Amino acid sequence: MMLEKLEAERLSIQLELDKKKTSAERNRLGQFATPPKLAHDILTCAKELLPNNSLVNFLDPALGSGAFYSALKRVFATDQDSIEYTAAFEIDPHYGKPAQYLWESQGLNLTHGDFTKFEPNPRFNLIICNPPYVRHHHLSSDDKIRLKKRSMEVSGCKLSGLAGLYAHFLLQAHAWMAPGAIAGWLIPSEFMDVNYGREVKRYLLEKVTLLKIHRFSPDDVQFSDALVSSAIVWFKNELPSKGNKTIFSLGGGLLVPHIKKSLSLEDLTAENKWTRFPEFEVRDKTFIENQILGDLFFVKRGLATGDNKFFVLSEQQVKERNIPFAVLKPILPSPRYVEGNEIVIDADGLPTNVCRLFLLDPQMDEDKIRDTFPTVADYLDEGKIAGVNNGYLCRGRKRWYDQEQRLPAPIVCTYMGRSDSKSGRPFRFIRNRSLATVANSYLALYPKPALLELLNKDPNLIDSIWQQLNAISPEILLGEGRVYGGGLHKLEPKELSKVPLKVL
């Protein structure tokens, strides 16, 4: 009963503490409180993974208000004598001091400070943590150097400078684990897809025995103020055996997932994208070795204008400001304004079934613009008054208004979408018959020389290819892409290039 009262008090304190910080501040510091039911489920699972009758030496490297410690005490409430020693770290006194008030009398040894700066003590056989989700751009250069060095020393894995703080926490905690210790980490599932996650996956496959990974449905964002898809990673501090099987589960709760699949060490070593599992099967290697989209096309991201509101003008704006077409290029509107999968054209090669937009791209010095096209010079002056020239992309250019050069592509692909869209297809391949280029809400597909040679002989072949691209199953496209919180799927150029073309 006392433990339930303490948990109720913790939740009340947590709510008040969160109100005293802005969402942006907690986002920058990577502070996202663990939901109480999830914390209880994680400790329930931990108890099942621990050997029977083992004494628990518990560590939480990022305590917060103590969601996991509270769950530990309640899950082991009928077996309190099995809890031998408990410790935690918390860097932020805003949460650390109230946590000490709550849990010190309950036996918790709390250290106020940065976990990554303390000398390891490998006595713990249970480590449970929701580490700070601090993105790499919020880490100083000195911190990155220090963290990378220590992570390498502890785990033998060299993290990229793009790795978030949570990856360093996971690797550095290795030095605190007793032989055979169980660890459960609540972390963003992005490590399963992104390049910097390769070393984290190598650690999980080579340095420890990976037991299970549960991934929450992308539509089920665990943290209300963080658009990340979360995973719970369980492993044991012992080298893996060749026959080790890892259980991947998805959706539902941690204890009762919607689907699960058992995967071998070999399967996981061969697969770069772990978010394929458990929904999709292990790739058919003979299928992979056949043609892929990148064999036929160069895949390029659309151009980043620097400020779409300024550089992309409607047909009406062009007329009202008397902007000459000599400094404009047609550009397709955002995919959400394109109905269907085809851009049809007039005799001048301009779109007729979408709103006509134009990209300002003078490609000349400002003095020449002022002499040749005074209305354009006036418009650029307005941009400078509005500060467009000081924007992130614009200020890095030789001429702030210069645009990337992207030729019109015969086929473009929407690179972001949702699996629950009305069409059931998160990505669309659009036949672009126009002279319009595209912004970075699209991926542009440019035929490679071998395909160009075939197209020169049979121009209609591109339409056949376009139709067959749209016949690729959503599952194949989703399997190559990545997913974010809220069910948003994304395909990067390299990922689209690897899509197998079984139909071609």
C-alpha positions in Angstrom: 0.0 0.0 0.0 2.8 2.4 0.8 4.5 1.7 -2.5 1.3 2.5 -4.4 1.0 5.8 -2.5 4.6 6.6 -3.3 3.9 5.9 -7.0 0.9 8.2 -6.9 3.0 10.9 -5.3 5.7 10.4 -7.9 3.2 10.8 -10.8 1.9 14.0 -9.2 5.5 15.4 -8.7 6.4 14.4 -12.3 3.5 16.3 -13.7 4.4 19.4 -11.7 8.1 19.2 -12.7 7.3 18.8 -16.4 5.0 21.9 -16.2 8.0 24.0 -15.0 10.0 23.1 -18.2 8.9 23.9 -21.7 8.5 21.1 -24.2 11.3 22.5 -26.3 13.7 22.5 -23.3 12.9 18.9 -22.4 13.2 17.9 -26.0 16.7 19.5 -26.2 17.7 17.7 -23.0 16.2 14.4 -24.2 13.9 14.2 -21.1 10.8 12.1 -21.9 9.2 10.4 -18.9 8.5 6.7 -19.0 4.7 6.0 -18.9 3.9 4.2 -15.6 2.2 1.1 -17.1 5.2 0.6 -19.5 7.6 0.9 -16.6 5.7 -1.8 -14.8 5.6 -4.0 -17.9 9.3 -3.7 -18.4 10.1 -4.7 -14.8 7.7 -7.6 -15.0 9.5 -8.8 -18.1 12.9 -8.2 -16.4 11.8 -10.5 -13.5 11.0 -13.2 -16.0 14.4 -12.9 -17.6 16.4 -13.0 -14.4 17.4 -16.5 -13.1 15.1 -17.8 -10.4 16.1 -17.0 -6.8 18.8 -14.5 -7.9 19.6 -11.5 -5.8 18.9 -8.3 -7.7 21.6 -5.6 -8.0 19.7 -2.9 -9.9 21.0 0.2 -11.8 19.2 2.9 -13.6 21.7 5.3 -15.3 19.0 8.0 -16.0 16.5 7.9 -13.1 14.3 10.9 -13.8 11.7 10.8 -11.1 12.1 7.1 -10.7 9.5 5.3 -12.8 11.6 2.2 -13.1 12.7 2.1 -9.5 9.0 2.5 -8.4 8.1 -0.4 -10.7 11.0 -2.5 -9.4 9.8 -2.1 -5.8 6.2 -3.0 -6.8 6.9 -5.9 -9.1 9.2 -7.4 -6.4 6.8 -6.4 -3.6 6.3 -10.0 -2.4 10.0 -10.8 -2.7 11.7 -7.7 -1.3 14.5 -9.7 0.2 15.7 -10.6 -3.3 16.6 -6.9 -3.9 20.2 -6.7 -2.6 21.4 -3.3 -3.8 19.9 -0.5 -6.0 21.6 2.5 -7.5 20.8 5.2 -10.0 22.2 8.4 -11.6 20.4 11.6 -12.5 22.1 14.6 -14.0 19.3 17.1 -13.6 18.6 18.2 -10.0 15.2 19.4 -11.2 14.2 15.8 -11.2 17.0 14.3 -9.1 16.2 16.1 -5.8 12.5 15.1 -5.8 13.5 11.6 -6.7 15.9 11.5 -3.8 13.1 12.7 -1.5 10.9 9.8 -2.7 13.3 6.9 -2.9 16.3 7.3 -0.7 14.3 6.0 2.3 13.4 3.0 0.1 17.0 2.0 -0.3 18.0 3.7 -3.5 21.6 5.0 -3.7 21.2 8.0 -6.0 24.2 9.8 -7.5 23.6 13.3 -8.8 25.7 13.7 -11.9 26.5 12.5 -15.4 26.5 8.7 -15.6 29.0 8.8 -18.5 31.6 10.6 -16.3 31.8 8.1 -13.4 34.1 5.1 -12.9 32.2 1.9 -13.7 31.3 -0.6 -11.0 30.5 -4.0 -12.6 28.3 -5.3 -9.8 24.9 -4.9 -11.4 22.9 -7.9 -12.8 19.9 -5.8 -13.8 20.2 -2.5 -15.7 17.0 -0.9 -16.8 17.1 2.5 -18.5 15.2 5.1 -20.6 18.3 7.1 -21.5 18.2 10.8 -22.5 17.3 11.1 -26.1 19.7 14.0 -26.8 20.3 14.3 -30.5 23.8 14.7 -31.7 23.5 18.4 -32.7 22.8 19.2 -29.1 26.1 17.7 -28.0 29.2 19.9 -27.9 32.3 18.9 -29.9 34.2 18.2 -26.7 31.4 16.0 -25.4 31.3 14.1 -28.6 35.0 13.4 -28.5 34.8 12.3 -24.8 31.8 10.1 -25.3 33.1 8.4 -28.4 36.4 7.6 -26.7 34.8 6.1 -23.7 32.2 4.2 -25.6 35.0 2.7 -27.7 37.0 1.8 -24.7 34.1 0.1 -22.9 32.5 -1.7 -25.8 35.0 -1.9 -28.7 32.4 -0.1 -30.9 33.2 3.2 -32.6 30.0 5.3 -32.8 29.5 7.9 -35.5 29.4 11.6 -34.6 25.7 11.4 -35.6 24.8 9.1 -32.7 22.5 10.4 -30.1 23.4 10.4 -26.4 21.2 7.3 -25.8 23.6 5.1 -27.9 26.6 6.1 -25.7 24.6 5.3 -22.6 23.8 1.9 -23.8 27.4 1.0 -24.8 29.0 2.6 -21.7 26.7 0.7 -19.4 28.4 -2.5 -20.5 31.2 -1.8 -18.0 28.7 -1.7 -15.2 27.3 -5.2 -16.0 28.2 -8.3 -14.0 28.7 -11.5 -16.0 25.3 -12.8 -17.1 23.5 -9.5 -16.2 20.2 -8.6 -17.9 19.7 -5.2 -19.5 16.5 -3.6 -20.8 16.8 -0.3 -22.7 13.8 1.8 -23.8 15.3 3.6 -26.8 14.2 5.1 -30.2 13.9 2.4 -32.8 15.7 4.5 -35.4 19.0 2.8 -34.5 17.6 -0.3 -36.3 17.7 1.5 -39.7 20.2 4.5 -39.6 23.9 4.3 -40.4 25.1 5.3 -37.0 23.1 2.4 -35.6 25.4 -0.1 -37.2 27.8 -0.1 -34.3 25.0 -0.4 -31.8 23.7 -3.5 -33.7 27.2 -4.9 -33.9 27.5 -4.6 -30.2 24.2 -6.4 -29.7 25.2 -9.2 -32.1 28.9 -9.7 -31.1 29.4 -8.5 -27.5 26.3 -9.7 -25.8 23.4 -12.1 -26.3 20.5 -10.3 -27.8 17.4 -11.8 -26.3 14.5 -9.8 -27.7 13.4 -6.5 -29.2 9.9 -5.2 -28.9 8.9 -2.4 -31.2 5.8 -0.4 -30.5 3.5 0.3 -33.4 4.6 3.5 -35.2 1.1 4.8 -34.5 1.6 4.3 -30.8 4.0 7.0 -29.8 5.0 6.2 -26.2 6.1 9.7 -25.4 3.4 12.3 -26.1 5.9 15.1 -26.7 8.5 13.1 -28.7 7.7 12.0 -32.3 9.8 8.9 -32.1 8.9 5.2 -32.5 10.2 3.4 -29.5 11.7 -0.1 -28.9 12.7 -2.1 -25.9 15.9 -4.0 -26.3 16.8 -6.9 -24.0 20.2 -8.6 -23.8 22.3 -10.6 -21.6 26.0 -10.0 -20.7 27.5 -13.1 -22.3 28.9 -13.8 -25.7 26.3 -15.1 -28.1 26.1 -18.7 -29.2 25.9 -19.6 -32.9 22.4 -21.0 -32.3 21.1 -18.0 -30.5 17.6 -16.9 -31.5 16.3 -13.4 -30.9 12.6 -12.7 -30.6 11.3 -9.6 -32.5 7.8 -8.4 -31.6 5.7 -5.5 -32.8 2.5 -3.7 -31.6 0.3 -4.3 -28.7 2.0 -4.3 -25.3 5.4 -5.6 -24.3 3.9 -8.6 -22.5 1.3 -9.3 -25.1 2.6 -8.2 -28.5 0.5 -8.4 -31.7 3.0 -10.4 -33.7 6.5 -11.8 -33.1 9.1 -13.7 -35.0 12.3 -15.7 -33.9 15.4 -14.7 -35.9 18.8 -16.2 -36.0 22.1 -14.5 -35.5 22.8 -15.1 -39.2 19.6 -13.4 -40.3 20.3 -10.3 -38.2 23.9 -10.0 -39.3 22.8 -10.1 -43.0 20.0 -7.6 -42.6 20.7 -3.9 -42.3 17.2 -2.8 -41.6 15.9 -4.5 -38.5 12.5 -2.7 -38.6 11.6 -5.2 -41.3 11.0 -7.6 -38.5 8.7 -9.1 -37.5 6.2 -7.9 -40.1 8.3 -9.0 -43.1 10.2 -12.2 -43.8 13.9 -12.5 -44.1 14.9 -11.3 -47.6 15.1 -13.9 -50.3 18.8 -13.6 -51.2 18.3 -14.8 -54.8 15.6 -12.1 -55.1 18.0 -9.4 -53.7 20.7 -10.4 -56.2 18.3 -9.7 -59.1 17.7 -6.2 -60.5 17.1 -3.3 -58.1 15.8 0.2 -58.9 19.2 1.6 -58.7 20.3 -0.5 -61.7 18.0 1.6 -63.9 17.9 5.0 -62.2 20.0 7.6 -60.5 17.8 8.6 -57.5 18.3 12.2 -56.4 16.5 14.2 -53.7 14.5 17.2 -55.0 16.1 20.6 -54.6 16.0 22.5 -51.3 15.0 26.1 -52.2 16.0 27.7 -48.9 12.5 29.3 -48.5 9.6 27.9 -50.6 7.3 30.8 -49.7 9.7 33.2 -51.2 11.4 31.3 -54.1 8.3 29.4 -55.4 5.7 31.7 -57.0 2.2 31.0 -58.3 1.2 31.9 -61.8 -0.8 34.8 -60.4 2.2 36.1 -58.4 4.4 36.0 -61.5 1.8 38.1 -63.4 1.2 40.5 -60.6 4.9 41.2 -60.1 5.7 41.1 -63.8 8.5 38.5 -63.3 9.9 37.4 -66.7 9.9 33.7 -67.5 13.6 34.0 -68.4 14.4 33.8 -64.6 11.8 31.1 -63.8 11.6 27.3 -63.9 8.4 25.3 -63.6 8.3 23.3 -60.4 5.7 20.7 -59.2 3.5 21.5 -56.2 3.8 19.4 -53.0 2.6 15.8 -53.4 -0.5 16.5 -51.3 -1.7 18.8 -54.1 -1.2 16.2 -56.9 -4.2 14.0 -57.5 -3.4 10.8 -59.3 0.0 9.6 -60.5 0.5 11.5 -63.7 1.4 15.1 -64.7 -0.2 16.0 -68.0 1.0 18.9 -70.1 0.1 21.6 -72.6 2.0 22.3 -75.9 4.7 24.2 -73.9 5.4 21.3 -71.6 3.8 23.0 -68.6 1.5 21.0 -66.2 -2.3 21.3 -66.8 -3.7 19.1 -64.1 -2.0 20.7 -61.1 -1.5 24.3 -60.1 1.3 25.9 -62.0 4.2 27.0 -59.8 7.5 28.6 -60.8 10.9 28.6 -59.1 12.9 31.9 -59.1 16.4 31.1 -60.4 18.0 34.1 -62.1 21.5 32.6 -62.4 23.2 35.9 -62.7 24.8 38.5 -60.4 22.6 41.0 -58.7 24.0 44.0 -60.6 23.1 42.4 -63.9 19.6 41.4 -62.5 19.0 45.1 -61.6 20.0 46.3 -65.1 18.2 43.6 -67.0 15.2 42.6 -64.9 14.3 45.5 -62.4 11.1 43.8 -61.2 13.2 40.8 -60.2 15.7 43.1 -58.4 12.8 44.6 -56.5 11.6 41.2 -55.4 15.0 40.2 -54.2 15.2 43.4 -52.2 11.9 42.4 -50.5 13.6 39.1 -49.7 16.5 40.8 -48.0 14.2 43.0 -46.0 12.4 39.9 -44.8 15.7 38.2 -43.9 15.5 35.4 -46.5 19.1 35.9 -47.5 20.1 35.1 -43.9 18.3 31.7 -43.8 20.4 28.6 -43.1 20.7 27.5 -46.7 20.8 30.9 -48.3 23.6 32.3 -46.3 25.9 29.4 -47.3 25.5 30.1 -51.0 27.8 32.2 -53.1 24.8 34.1 -54.2 22.0 33.8 -51.6 19.3 33.3 -54.3 21.1 30.6 -56.3 19.2 27.3 -56.6 20.4 23.7 -56.9 20.1 22.5 -60.4 17.7 19.6 -60.9 16.6 18.7 -64.4 13.0 17.5 -64.9 12.8 13.8 -64.1 10.5 11.5 -66.1 9.4 9.8 -62.9 9.3 11.2 -59.4 8.5 9.5 -56.1 6.9 10.8 -53.0 9.3 10.0 -50.2 7.2 10.4 -47.1 3.8 8.9 -46.4 1.6 6.9 -44.1 0.7 3.2 -44.4 -2.9 4.0 -43.5 -3.4 6.5 -46.4 -6.6 6.3 -48.4 -4.9 4.6 -51.3 -3.2 2.1 -49.0 0.1 3.1 -50.6 2.5 5.3 -48.6 4.6 6.1 -51.6 3.6 7.0 -55.1 5.6 7.0 -58.4 4.4 9.9 -60.5 4.9 10.1 -64.2 6.2 13.6 -64.8 5.6 14.5 -68.5 6.3 18.1 -67.9 9.3 20.4 -67.8 8.9 20.9 -64.1 11.6 20.2 -61.6 10.8 19.1 -58.0 11.5 20.3 -54.5 12.8 18.0 -51.7 9.3 16.6 -51.0 10.1 14.3 -53.9 12.8 11.9 -55.0 13.7 12.3 -58.7 14.4 9.2 -60.9 16.8 9.8 -63.7 17.5 7.0 -66.2 21.0 5.6 -66.2 22.8 5.3 -69.6 21.8 1.6 -70.2 18.1 2.6 -69.7 18.5 5.8 -71.8 19.7 3.7 -74.7 16.6 1.5 -74.5 14.4 4.6 -74.2 15.9 6.1 -77.3 14.8 3.0 -79.2 11.4 2.8 -77.5 10.2 6.1 -75.7 7.1 4.3 -74.6 9.1 2.0 -72.4 9.2 4.7 -69.6 5.5 4.4 -69.2 5.6 0.7 -68.9 8.3 1.1 -66.2 6.3 3.7 -64.4 3.2 1.4 -64.2 5.3 -1.5 -63.0 6.9 0.7 -60.3 3.5 1.5 -59.0 2.8 -2.2 -58.9 5.5 -2.8 -56.4 3.8 -3.9 -53.2 3.7 -1.4 -50.3 5.3 -4.1 -48.1 8.5 -4.1 -50.2 8.7 -0.3 -50.2 8.0 -0.1 -46.4 10.6 -2.8 -45.8 13.3 -0.7 -47.5 12.3 2.6 -45.8 12.2 3.7 -42.2 9.4 4.7 -39.9 8.9 7.4 -37.4 6.5 8.1 -34.5 2.9 8.6 -35.6 3.2 6.1 -38.4 5.2 8.3 -40.8 7.3 6.3 -43.3 10.2 7.7 -45.2 12.4 6.6 -48.1 15.8 8.1 -48.6 17.5 8.0 -52.1 19.8 5.1 -51.2 16.9 3.2 -49.7 14.7 3.7 -52.8 17.7 2.6 -55.0 17.8 -0.8 -53.2 14.1 -1.6 -53.9 14.1 -5.0 -55.7 12.4 -4.9 -59.1 10.9 -8.4 -59.3 8.3 -7.1 -61.7 10.7 -5.5 -64.3 
